[in-house]
Amino acid sequence: MHPGPRSGLAAVSAALLAMSRHLEVRDVLKTIVASARDLLDAQYAALGVPDDHGGFAQFVVDGVSDAQWKAIGPLPRQHGILAAMLREGRPVRLGDVREDPRFEGWPDAHPELADFLGLPVRDGEEIIGALFLANKNCPKPQGGCGFTAEDEDLLGILAQHAAIALTNARLYERSRELTIAEERSRLAHELHDAVSQKLFSLRLTAQAATALVDRDPARAKDELHQVAALAAEAADELRAAVVELRPTALDEDGLPATLRTQIQVLDRAHTARVTFSGHGLRALPAAQEEALLRVAQEALHNALRHSGAENVHVDLARRGRGAVLKVTDDGRGFDPTAVRRAGRHLGLVSMRDRADGVGGSLTVESAPGKGTAIEMEVPGG
């Protein structure tokens, strides 16, 4: 028996809240299809975002295992009923999709679909996707469809909000791409300044050693030791910058593994001891994981470049549904309340902005000669 209007409204409300919690396009798409399948009690749900070349830029399914999905093969083309929905922009409700004249078959490993409900996802006049469900878990009328007109109305509400969530996620990703471009520009500028200075000093010192080698071998030897030290510092600067510029593996490896790898590289690249611990962790929304990673990188940058620390430790732990990141060092420290310029210099403003942007908080504890502890907490999903 189909849930009554109150239950249906509660389910729609839960689905919309779930969608609004995500900012990444992929997360939004996955939430939409999972919510649609749960809301209408179907075996399968899918959402396709078309590209401009007759295929799909993104295609997300729910109810199909990873192994099944892999066996099915490449993403579908815009053909058959999918093409009709994208072209005509009308809902499609069928008792058996296989008997429709527009049906064009599917790969061998594809599950058998019978009753079918599909709707376009619109942003104004533009159709930005196709949302569809198949095989409703209920007794079917003879030769008819398990999906009802009420199901179609519910899915229509979901599709309207899906369009809003998807548009917002796209805007967020474009904004983030601009932020990343700005960060890369900043890093490139820092890299140019730092390494150029080191190489300039290196060249002058090498020239001095060359001039002294005949008349004062002992001083020439000292200068060559300085050449070696400057070369090592330049290498450190390069390695640290590469770690920050390298695309993160958050999607594939998750936050703890990504942090651990980057910290191992920094530990090898710097004279300071850099360590990591992580425990009791759970997956977080993608935006929160990226914000934690960027704050960790900024705090590590400060500790290794400016504090003179011998030891730097990063700890990532579960706290409720969210997580807390703590970066501590035994460096020279500073007075967080007295140095607005230092705050800007150390990136504290950008770190706080990152924390605020994902609903988190950032605290800084430091004092001259007492080291620094930067803590960021995020709420989870």
Phi, psi and omega per residue, in radians:
M1 nan 2.348 -3.095
H2 -1.254 2.478 3.125
P3 -1.065 2.586 3.137
G4 -1.250 3.081 -3.069
P5 -1.002 -0.686 -3.116
R6 -1.125 -0.827 3.121
S7 -1.096 -0.718 3.139
G8 -1.085 -0.740 3.131
L9 -1.126 -0.733 3.113
A10 -1.077 -0.710 -3.129
A11 -1.168 -0.718 3.108
V12 -1.101 -0.766 3.125
S13 -1.015 -0.789 3.129
A14 -1.079 -0.705 -3.138
A15 -1.137 -0.730 -3.131
L16 -1.173 -0.692 3.093
L17 -1.092 -0.720 3.130
A18 -1.062 -0.724 3.141
M19 -1.130 -0.682 -3.048
S20 -1.251 -0.224 -3.108
R21 -1.393 -0.234 -3.031
H22 -1.894 2.574 3.123
L23 -2.000 -0.438 -3.123
E24 -1.392 2.444 -3.111
V25 -0.986 -0.819 -3.101
R26 -1.078 -0.718 3.114
D27 -1.117 -0.709 3.124
V28 -1.087 -0.821 -3.140
L29 -1.033 -0.794 -3.132
K30 -1.109 -0.680 3.134
T31 -1.174 -0.689 3.136
I32 -1.057 -0.873 -3.064
V33 -1.207 -0.667 3.109
A34 -1.137 -0.714 3.130
S35 -1.141 -0.737 -3.135
A36 -1.108 -0.789 -3.127
R37 -1.109 -0.728 3.136
D38 -1.192 -0.740 -3.085
L39 -1.102 -0.713 -3.074
L40 -1.794 0.068 3.069
D41 0.946 1.012 3.134
A42 -1.970 2.780 3.094
Q43 -1.295 -0.621 -3.041
Y44 -2.339 2.536 3.009
A45 -2.494 2.619 3.118
A46 -2.662 2.719 3.070
L47 -2.453 2.186 3.122
G48 -2.000 2.321 3.045
V49 -1.843 1.978 -3.024
P50 -1.246 2.655 2.950
D51 -1.755 -2.976 -3.116
D52 -1.709 0.259 -3.033
H53 -2.206 0.422 3.093
G54 1.467 0.133 3.109
G55 -2.162 -2.722 3.140
F56 -2.179 2.254 3.080
A57 -1.191 -0.644 3.093
Q58 -2.512 2.517 -3.131
F59 -2.575 2.010 -3.041
V60 -2.074 2.371 -3.133
V61 -2.149 2.735 3.032
D62 -2.401 2.331 -3.080
G63 1.839 -0.053 3.105
V64 -2.044 2.253 -3.132
S65 -1.221 2.836 3.109
D66 -1.037 -0.690 -3.133
A67 -1.136 -0.767 3.101
Q68 -1.074 -0.778 -3.098
W69 -1.081 -0.697 3.126
K70 -1.139 -0.694 -3.118
A71 -1.203 -0.510 -3.118
I72 -1.121 -0.607 3.058
G73 1.801 -2.656 -3.018
P74 -1.080 2.828 3.074
L75 -1.042 2.591 -3.141
P76 -1.171 2.802 3.013
R77 -1.575 2.967 3.057
Q78 -1.444 1.530 3.139
H79 -2.466 3.013 3.070
G80 1.016 -2.405 -3.060
I81 -1.181 -0.595 3.095
L82 -1.048 -0.796 3.134
A83 -1.097 -0.711 -3.135
A84 -1.091 -0.742 3.114
M85 -1.094 -0.754 -3.118
L86 -1.202 -0.601 -3.083
R87 -1.414 -0.796 -3.006
E88 -1.611 -0.425 3.093
G89 1.194 0.506 3.135
R90 -2.049 2.615 3.054
P91 -1.106 2.652 3.101
V92 -2.264 2.139 3.095
R93 -2.259 2.066 -3.000
L94 -2.268 2.540 3.062
G95 -1.291 -0.621 3.115
D96 -2.625 1.868 -3.062
V97 -1.061 -0.469 -3.082
R98 -1.220 -0.344 -3.099
E99 -1.688 -0.046 3.124
D100 -1.298 2.408 -3.114
P101 -1.068 -0.363 3.138
R102 -1.462 -0.170 -3.091
F103 -1.169 2.328 -3.078
E104 -2.145 0.302 3.079
G105 1.477 3.062 3.107
W106 -2.628 2.925 -3.099
P107 -1.069 2.812 -3.078
D108 -0.989 -0.715 -3.060
A109 -1.396 -0.059 -3.091
H110 -1.212 2.419 3.086
P111 -1.138 2.683 3.115
E112 -1.342 2.119 3.087
L113 -1.845 2.474 3.108
A114 -2.114 -1.655 3.139
D115 -1.189 2.565 -2.858
F116 -2.548 2.411 3.037
L117 -2.383 2.120 -3.126
G118 -2.312 2.511 3.094
L119 -2.389 2.526 2.989
P120 -1.289 2.634 3.016
V121 -1.857 2.086 -3.006
R122 -1.952 2.494 2.906
D123 -2.054 1.657 -2.989
G124 1.163 -2.180 3.121
E125 -1.511 -0.240 -3.067
E126 -1.487 2.322 3.043
I127 -1.566 1.975 -3.042
I128 -1.808 -0.007 3.120
G129 -3.081 3.004 3.066
A130 -2.273 2.148 -3.117
L131 -1.947 2.221 -3.131
F132 -2.569 2.708 -3.141
L133 -2.259 2.749 3.134
A134 -2.565 2.690 3.044
N135 1.054 1.234 3.102
K136 -1.166 2.418 -3.107
N137 -1.441 1.342 3.124
C138 -2.842 2.825 3.047
P139 -1.109 2.361 -3.095
K140 -1.723 2.475 2.976
P141 -1.115 2.666 -3.090
Q142 -0.959 1.963 3.119
G143 1.239 0.174 -3.062
G144 -1.937 -3.000 -3.041
C145 -1.816 2.399 3.075
G146 -1.280 -0.427 3.134
F147 -1.364 2.368 -3.070
T148 -1.826 3.026 3.064
A149 -1.089 -0.609 3.106
E150 -1.131 -0.687 3.064
D151 -1.026 -0.750 -3.125
E152 -1.089 -0.707 3.109
D153 -1.122 -0.785 3.131
L154 -1.061 -0.773 -3.137
L155 -1.171 -0.551 3.084
G156 -1.108 -0.708 3.086
I157 -1.100 -0.800 -3.125
L158 -1.084 -0.715 -3.114
A159 -1.121 -0.675 3.119
Q160 -1.092 -0.791 3.140
H161 -1.268 -0.519 3.072
A162 -1.084 -0.672 3.119
A163 -1.088 -0.739 3.134
I164 -1.132 -0.825 -3.116
A165 -1.090 -0.714 -3.122
L166 -1.192 -0.711 3.108
T167 -1.119 -0.762 3.109
N168 -1.081 -0.725 -3.141
A169 -1.115 -0.694 3.111
R170 -1.121 -0.744 3.103
L171 -1.082 -0.710 3.126
Y172 -1.084 -0.782 -3.107
E173 -1.146 -0.657 3.093
R174 -1.132 -0.720 3.097
S175 -1.082 -0.736 -3.129
R176 -1.160 -0.654 3.096
E177 -1.058 -0.687 3.095
L178 -1.128 -0.705 3.118
T179 -1.094 -0.754 3.137
I180 -1.106 -0.705 3.115
A181 -1.083 -0.709 3.105
E182 -1.122 -0.708 -3.141
E183 -1.122 -0.725 3.139
R184 -1.118 -0.680 3.095
S185 -1.096 -0.758 3.116
R186 -1.069 -0.789 -3.121
L187 -1.130 -0.704 3.123
A188 -1.088 -0.701 3.126
H189 -1.117 -0.797 3.130
E190 -1.088 -0.746 -3.131
L191 -1.082 -0.782 -3.131
H192 -1.060 -0.825 -3.108
D193 -1.097 -0.883 -3.039
A194 -1.135 -0.866 -3.052
V195 -1.281 -0.612 3.105
S196 -1.061 -0.754 3.117
Q197 -1.084 -0.771 -3.135
K198 -1.089 -0.771 -3.093
L199 -1.205 -0.611 3.080
F200 -1.102 -0.809 3.093
S201 -1.070 -0.696 -3.138
L202 -1.060 -0.756 -3.113
R203 -1.153 -0.788 3.135
L204 -1.086 -0.722 -3.122
T205 -1.173 -0.708 3.100
A206 -1.097 -0.691 3.108
Q207 -1.108 -0.701 3.124
A208 -1.122 -0.728 3.139
A209 -1.102 -0.689 3.131
T210 -1.101 -0.728 -3.132
A211 -1.183 -0.504 -3.053
L212 -1.621 -0.213 -2.934
V213 -1.038 -0.584 -3.117
D214 -1.488 -0.799 -3.011
R215 -1.562 -0.383 -3.121
D216 -2.561 1.302 -3.068
P217 -0.984 -0.619 -3.106
A218 -1.115 -0.795 3.107
R219 -1.174 -0.615 3.089
A220 -1.073 -0.683 3.120
K221 -1.099 -0.733 3.100
D222 -1.069 -0.743 3.129
E223 -1.104 -0.653 3.130
L224 -1.183 -0.605 3.032
H225 -1.070 -0.690 3.115
Q226 -1.142 -0.659 3.074
V227 -1.018 -0.805 3.141
A228 -1.072 -0.737 -3.135
A229 -1.131 -0.759 3.132
L230 -1.128 -0.684 3.115
A231 -1.099 -0.718 3.123
A232 -1.114 -0.722 3.124
E233 -1.125 -0.719 3.116
A234 -1.082 -0.710 3.107
A235 -1.105 -0.699 3.095
D236 -1.048 -0.791 -3.137
E237 -1.050 -0.764 -3.131
L238 -1.109 -0.805 -3.116
R239 -1.081 -0.780 -3.119
A240 -1.097 -0.700 3.135
A241 -1.168 -0.677 3.121
V242 -1.078 -0.698 3.112
V243 -1.042 -0.746 -3.112
E244 -1.264 -0.602 -3.095
L245 -1.409 -0.446 -3.075
R246 -1.093 2.324 3.089
P247 -0.997 2.391 -3.089
T248 -1.324 2.733 3.138
A249 -1.813 0.571 -3.070
L250 -1.017 -0.789 -3.082
D251 -1.093 -0.703 -3.077
E252 -1.469 -0.738 -2.958
D253 -1.867 -0.330 -3.069
G254 1.483 2.884 -3.053
L255 -1.126 -0.852 -3.089
P256 -1.019 -0.790 -3.116
A257 -1.164 -0.678 3.125
T258 -1.115 -0.799 3.111
L259 -1.090 -0.788 -3.101
R260 -1.031 -0.764 -3.137
T261 -1.098 -0.812 -3.112
Q262 -1.129 -0.662 -3.130
I263 -1.198 -0.623 3.065
Q264 -1.076 -0.709 3.114
V265 -1.125 -0.788 3.140
L266 -1.115 -0.643 3.134
D267 -1.090 -0.664 3.121
R268 -1.302 -0.547 -3.022
A269 -1.426 -0.398 -3.031
H270 -2.062 2.750 3.105
T271 -1.267 -0.476 3.095
A272 -1.179 2.631 3.058
R273 -1.462 2.146 -3.109
V274 -2.077 2.118 -3.047
T275 -2.240 2.855 -3.085
F276 -2.454 2.479 2.970
S277 -2.413 2.513 3.120
G278 -2.568 2.362 -3.085
H279 -2.692 2.606 3.079
G280 1.080 0.507 -2.995
L281 -1.500 2.676 3.019
R282 -2.320 2.805 3.139
A283 -1.120 2.488 3.139
L284 -2.052 2.824 3.015
P285 -0.944 2.504 -3.012
A286 -0.962 -0.711 -3.113
A287 -1.110 -0.662 3.130
Q288 -1.197 -0.711 3.123
E289 -1.087 -0.729 -3.133
E290 -1.159 -0.707 3.135
A291 -1.095 -0.734 3.100
L292 -1.079 -0.744 -3.138
L293 -1.089 -0.791 -3.094
R294 -1.172 -0.669 3.101
V295 -1.168 -0.714 3.082
A296 -1.040 -0.766 3.137
Q297 -1.095 -0.737 -3.139
E298 -1.139 -0.762 -3.136
A299 -1.145 -0.687 3.090
L300 -1.133 -0.723 3.102
H301 -0.985 -0.832 -3.137
N302 -1.074 -0.824 -3.067
A303 -1.117 -0.687 -3.039
L304 -1.481 -0.486 -3.073
R305 -1.691 -0.550 -2.939
H306 -2.069 -0.383 -2.946
S307 -1.602 -0.306 -3.050
G308 1.204 0.405 -3.082
A309 -1.203 2.589 2.995
E310 -1.654 -0.451 -3.126
N311 -2.367 2.323 3.068
V312 -2.284 2.297 -3.126
H313 -2.238 2.390 3.084
V314 -2.025 2.221 3.111
D315 -2.170 2.324 3.123
L316 -2.206 2.087 -3.043
A317 -2.408 2.704 3.069
R318 -1.270 2.480 3.015
R319 -2.487 1.847 -3.054
G320 1.088 -2.286 3.089
R321 -1.463 -0.189 -3.073
G322 -1.911 -2.560 -3.074
A323 -2.649 2.792 3.063
V324 -2.276 2.310 3.113
L325 -1.902 2.349 3.087
K326 -2.323 2.211 3.094
V327 -2.056 2.025 -3.103
T328 -2.110 2.568 3.066
D329 -2.472 2.811 3.119
D330 -1.858 0.594 -3.109
G331 -1.412 -2.838 -2.987
R332 -1.292 -0.320 3.105
G333 1.205 3.140 3.127
F334 -2.833 3.030 3.102
D335 -1.718 1.823 -3.049
P336 -1.099 -0.427 -3.076
T337 -1.521 -0.299 -2.970
A338 -1.854 -0.181 -3.006
V339 -2.172 1.478 3.108
R340 -1.097 -0.688 3.114
R341 -1.130 -0.723 3.107
A342 -1.114 -0.650 3.117
G343 -1.031 -0.760 3.089
R344 -1.168 -0.740 -3.104
H345 -1.070 -0.666 -3.096
L346 -1.514 0.093 3.080
G347 1.303 0.313 -3.098
L348 -1.144 -0.603 3.135
V349 -1.125 -0.818 -3.129
S350 -1.159 -0.606 3.102
M351 -1.135 -0.747 3.114
R352 -1.127 -0.683 3.104
D353 -1.073 -0.722 3.127
R354 -1.104 -0.776 3.134
A355 -1.097 -0.827 3.128
D356 -1.051 -0.649 -3.080
G357 -1.108 -0.370 3.126
V358 -2.035 0.376 3.088
G359 1.299 0.367 -3.101
G360 -1.819 -2.972 3.125
S361 -2.419 2.702 3.138
L362 -2.330 2.301 3.051
T363 -2.188 2.565 -3.130
V364 -2.224 2.186 3.050
E365 -2.094 2.160 3.134
S366 -2.821 2.766 3.030
A367 -2.748 2.620 3.131
P368 -0.933 2.209 3.131
G369 1.389 0.035 -3.041
K370 -2.032 0.146 -3.125
G371 1.340 -3.059 -3.077
T372 -2.424 2.496 3.009
A373 -2.277 2.128 3.100
I374 -1.983 2.188 -3.093
E375 -2.175 2.306 3.105
M376 -2.223 2.316 3.110
E377 -2.106 2.418 3.068
V378 -2.151 2.688 -2.995
P379 -1.434 -0.237 -3.054
G380 1.435 -2.943 -3.095
G381 -2.115 nan nan
